[in-house]
């Protein structure tokens, strides 16, 4: 596609439920990144993929968070047993090369609200 | 102390003014990025720097590796430049970006 597509754009879920967030990167972009932005705060790195591998998962806040990528394309971020502190905008970005050498393209994000 | 500090946090200026946003970092880096986040939330990559200076239209970004400092300049500012500008750095052999808290720029017509 022309840009990075994320779905859903908004998600309201009850505390304790599981959620899946999807990211469709730009075709051919080998690097894919997940970030989180809590209300009024800066961006936090969660995880990145090089192809289908995730060399750095250090930003995942807890073992309730997991992510996968298949076919060097779509990625899914799963949050199990959601908590209110998980409420944030989850942003996905993709890049043609590592280190964002040609820049990053960001999706519009998924706004997650845990009630 | 955050690894990436930006100043000012908020900046309001009149249309046409020359704008400078500063970013200081405390760790060794392989690259520094400037991003723009629009009021609707969309984020755009502006520059990636590892040394020197880059220019794109009215935007200029510079970096001084020895001083661990970067600046983003906007010439002839316009209300459409109103956004949050974010500095982010990546370490050596590391794809993880560490972000500053952003500078909210408002340009008044």
Contacts between the chains, C-beta under 8 A, distances in Angstrom:
chain1	res1	chain2	res2	distance
A	31	B	95	7.0
A	33	B	95	7.4
A	33	B	97	7.7
A	35	B	97	7.8
A	41	B	101	7.5
A	42	B	86	7.3
A	42	B	99	4.7
A	42	B	100	6.7
A	42	B	101	4.5
A	42	B	102	6.2
A	43	B	86	7.0
A	43	B	88	7.5
A	43	B	97	7.6
A	43	B	99	4.4
A	44	B	99	7.5
A	45	B	96	4.8
A	45	B	97	5.6
A	45	B	98	7.3
A	45	B	99	7.9
A	48	B	95	4.7
A	48	B	96	7.2
A	50	B	95	7.6
A	55	B	95	7.4
A	56	B	94	7.2
A	56	B	95	5.9
A	56	B	96	5.8
A	58	B	96	6.7
A	59	B	96	6.6
A	89	B	41	6.7
A	91	B	43	6.9
A	93	B	43	7.6
A	98	B	95	6.1
A	99	B	30	6.3
A	99	B	31	5.3
A	99	B	48	7.5
A	99	B	90	6.0
A	99	B	95	6.9
A	100	B	31	6.9
A	100	B	33	5.9
A	100	B	45	6.8
A	100	B	48	5.5
A	100	B	90	7.4
A	100	B	97	7.8
A	101	B	31	7.9
A	101	B	48	6.4
A	102	B	48	7.9
A	103	B	45	3.6
A	103	B	48	6.2
A	104	B	33	7.5
A	104	B	35	7.7
A	104	B	43	7.9
A	104	B	45	4.8
A	105	B	45	7.3
A	106	B	42	6.9
A	106	B	43	4.0
A	106	B	44	7.3
A	106	B	45	7.8
A	108	B	41	6.7
A	108	B	42	5.9
A	109	B	41	5.9
